[in-house]
């Protein structure tokens, strides 16, 4: 049963990182501009935060889904709107930074100047500032609990959360590996890829703005 719990954690969280978003696009950009060493520092630090985040959200999921409506207003603003607004700002900031740095020459040096602390800190920050995972775990966490796919005792949730961390590690590594493969296969420059990532982040922000505009109207 614990092995199944661990496996469900892997599959469920890996699925959550299949759609392009700020996290997997960041990993792709790091792979191209900094190299796989920095990608691993980022992924491992991010996944460590993910383990604790998942555990907290799974403990919270059943109560939250029964007492909190994503469309409920907080000071007359829906919770889902607050999450979308945060993601819009994040997409715009990350897209702007990527666009401004699009012409910088990638540094893949293994010297001491190529410090791992930057990637580790970046992973920790994005692990904490990842609000899109809140509705994800509120829905899927409650789903697996109600269908009795996992138990809700502390040991089971710890095992599930560890599986979640492994799932995010695998999914993000595949994104990084795919990004470097595409760059080498089609001989794409880092300038083209950085511009593409920036444009995609702006497109995600525009999509959320249009989504909220439709809801308001």
C-alpha positions in Angstrom: 0.0 0.0 0.0 2.8 2.4 0.8 4.5 1.6 -2.5 1.3 2.4 -4.3 1.0 5.6 -2.3 4.5 6.6 -3.3 3.8 5.7 -7.0 0.6 7.8 -7.1 2.5 10.7 -5.7 5.1 10.4 -8.5 2.5 10.1 -11.3 0.2 12.8 -9.9 2.8 15.5 -9.5 4.6 14.7 -12.7 1.3 15.2 -14.5 1.0 18.6 -13.0 4.2 19.8 -14.7 3.4 18.6 -18.2 1.6 21.8 -19.2 4.1 24.6 -19.9 4.3 27.0 -17.0 6.8 29.2 -15.2 8.6 26.4 -13.5 9.3 24.1 -16.4 10.1 27.0 -18.7 12.6 28.2 -16.1 14.2 24.8 -16.1 14.4 24.8 -19.9 16.0 28.2 -19.8 18.5 27.2 -17.2 19.4 24.1 -19.1 20.2 26.1 -22.2 21.9 29.1 -20.6 23.6 27.6 -17.5 24.0 23.8 -18.2 22.6 20.7 -16.5 24.7 21.1 -13.4 22.8 24.3 -12.5 19.5 22.6 -13.5 20.1 19.9 -11.0 20.8 22.4 -8.2 17.5 24.1 -9.1 15.4 21.0 -9.4 16.6 19.4 -6.2 16.0 22.5 -4.1 12.7 23.1 -5.7 11.6 19.5 -5.2 12.6 19.6 -1.5 10.2 22.5 -1.0 7.6 20.6 -3.1 7.7 17.7 -0.6 6.9 20.0 2.4 4.3 21.9 0.3 2.6 18.7 -0.8 2.4 17.4 2.8 0.8 20.6 4.0 -1.6 20.8 1.2 -2.7 17.2 1.6 -3.4 17.7 5.3 -5.4 20.8 4.3 -7.1 19.4 1.1 -10.1 17.6 2.6 -11.1 20.4 5.0 -10.5 23.1 2.4 -12.6 21.5 -0.4 -15.5 21.0 2.0 -15.4 24.5 3.5 -13.7 26.7 0.8 -15.1 27.5 -2.6 -12.5 28.6 -5.2 -15.1 31.1 -6.4 -15.7 32.4 -2.9 -15.0 36.1 -2.4 -12.3 37.5 -0.1 -13.0 41.2 0.3 -15.2 40.8 -2.8 -12.4 39.2 -4.8 -12.6 35.5 -5.8 -9.7 33.3 -4.6 -9.2 32.0 -8.1 -8.9 35.6 -9.3 -6.2 36.3 -6.7 -4.2 33.3 -7.8 -4.5 34.4 -11.5 -3.4 37.9 -10.7 -0.3 36.6 -8.9 0.5 34.4 -11.9 0.0 37.3 -14.3 2.5 39.4 -12.4 5.0 36.5 -12.2 4.7 35.7 -15.9 5.2 39.3 -16.8 8.2 39.7 -14.6 9.8 36.5 -15.7 9.0 37.2 -19.4 10.5 40.7 -19.1 13.7 39.4 -17.4 14.1 36.7 -20.1 13.5 39.2 -22.9 16.1 41.7 -21.5 18.7 38.9 -21.1 18.0 37.3 -24.4 21.3 38.4 -26.0 23.5 37.4 -23.1 26.0 34.7 -24.0 25.3 31.4 -22.1 27.8 30.6 -19.3 28.3 26.9 -18.7 31.6 27.1 -16.9 32.3 24.7 -14.0 34.6 27.1 -12.2 33.9 28.6 -8.8 32.3 31.7 -10.5 29.5 29.4 -11.6 28.2 29.1 -8.1 25.4 26.7 -7.2 23.9 29.0 -4.5 22.1 31.1 -7.1 20.3 28.1 -8.7 19.5 26.6 -5.2 18.1 29.9 -4.0 16.1 30.3 -7.2 14.6 26.9 -6.8 13.7 27.6 -3.2 12.0 30.9 -4.1 10.0 29.4 -6.9 9.1 26.4 -4.8 7.5 28.8 -2.2 6.0 31.2 -4.8 4.1 28.6 -6.7 0.4 29.4 -6.1 -0.8 27.4 -9.1 -0.1 24.3 -7.0 -2.7 25.3 -4.4 -5.8 24.6 -6.6 -4.0 21.6 -8.1 -3.6 19.9 -4.7 -7.0 21.1 -3.4 -8.6 19.2 -6.3 -6.4 16.2 -6.9 -5.5 15.8 -3.2 -9.1 15.7 -2.2 -9.8 13.3 -5.2 -7.3 10.7 -4.2 -8.4 10.9 -0.5 -12.1 10.6 -1.2 -11.5 7.6 -3.6 -9.3 6.0 -0.9 -6.3 5.7 -3.2 -4.2 6.8 -0.3 -4.5 6.7 3.5 -4.5 10.0 5.5 -2.2 8.9 8.4 1.1 10.8 8.8 3.3 8.0 7.4 1.2 7.6 4.2 1.2 11.4 3.6 4.9 11.5 4.1 5.4 8.7 1.6 3.0 10.4 -0.8 4.8 13.7 -0.5 8.2 12.1 -1.1 6.7 10.6 -4.2 5.5 14.0 -5.2 9.0 15.4 -4.9 10.4 12.5 -7.1 7.6 13.2 -9.6 8.5 16.9 -9.9 12.2 16.0 -10.2 11.6 13.5 -13.0 9.2 15.8 -14.9 11.5 18.9 -14.7 14.6 16.9 -15.6 12.8 15.6 -18.8 11.9 19.2 -19.6 15.5 20.3 -19.2 16.8 17.3 -21.3 14.2 17.9 -24.0 15.2 21.6 -24.2 18.9 20.8 -24.7 17.9 18.1 -27.2 15.9 20.5 -29.2 18.6 23.1 -29.2 21.2 20.6 -30.4 19.0 18.9 -32.9 17.9 22.0 -34.7 21.0 24.1 -33.9 18.9 26.8 -32.3 20.7 29.7 -30.7 20.1 30.7 -27.1 18.8 34.0 -28.4 16.0 32.3 -30.3 15.1 30.0 -27.4 15.1 32.9 -24.9 12.9 35.0 -27.1 10.5 32.1 -27.6 10.3 31.5 -23.8 9.7 35.2 -23.1 7.0 35.4 -25.8 5.3 32.3 -24.3 5.4 33.7 -20.8 3.8 36.9 -22.1 1.2 34.8 -23.9 0.3 32.9 -20.7 -0.1 36.3 -18.9 -2.3 37.5 -21.7 -4.4 34.4 -21.5 -5.0 34.9 -17.8 -5.9 38.6 -18.4 -8.4 37.6 -21.1 -9.8 34.8 -18.9 -10.4 37.2 -16.0 -11.9 39.9 -18.3 -14.4 37.3 -19.6 -15.3 36.4 -16.1 -15.8 40.0 -15.1 -17.8 40.8 -18.2 
